[in-house]
């Protein structure tokens, strides 16, 4: 599903990634762990095409990312990649349903089909009764479920999650962790998760550790 080779990234004199090699299989749940400042989020953002490496190559779902124009990359990201963030990144002025629909609308899909799929996803995540609520009216766990549905709306090949349970209590965190594996099995998705949560890391199919800008174990 993903092959990264010799990824390097610097910000001024600070070398954040120093030559990362990583292969991720289709339908794998992979966790990336490491101390704060080790380069976890930088690596995730590059793997998710939100940032670009200074050096190295990235192949996702048989597509060489460096060969895409800015427009092609935006389209690829919208259609093939989903994101789940620690603080949900939901738009406060929109309802749960509208937040889930946005990537589909941005991708130019028919409104009726997008809304139908959003209803279906929110229902499968236990959110049928909350679709017309805005983020401020939802609990943290509910907001994260909306974010999960939004990540799935365009049927992406791979989903990147950056500390997805970092802002949740232990009960909601455990539910979210179990949900990732249910979604992998039901929708055949690949998950790449940056986490400080020991339980989630151990549940994953594979755990890789990054320290000082390099992968220690893969």
Buried (B, 14 or more C-beta within 10 A) or exposed (E): BBBBBEBBBBEEEEBBBBBBEBEBEEBBBBBBBBEEEBBBBBBBBBBBBBEBBEEBBBBBBEBEBEEBEEEEBBBBBBBBBBBBBBEBEBEEEBBBBBBBBBBBBEBEBEEEEBBEBBBBBBEBBEBEEBBEBBBEEBEBBBBBBBBBBBBBBBEBBBBBBBBBBBBBEEEBBBBBBEBBBEBBEEBEBBBBBBBBBEEBBEBBBBBBBBBBBBBEEB
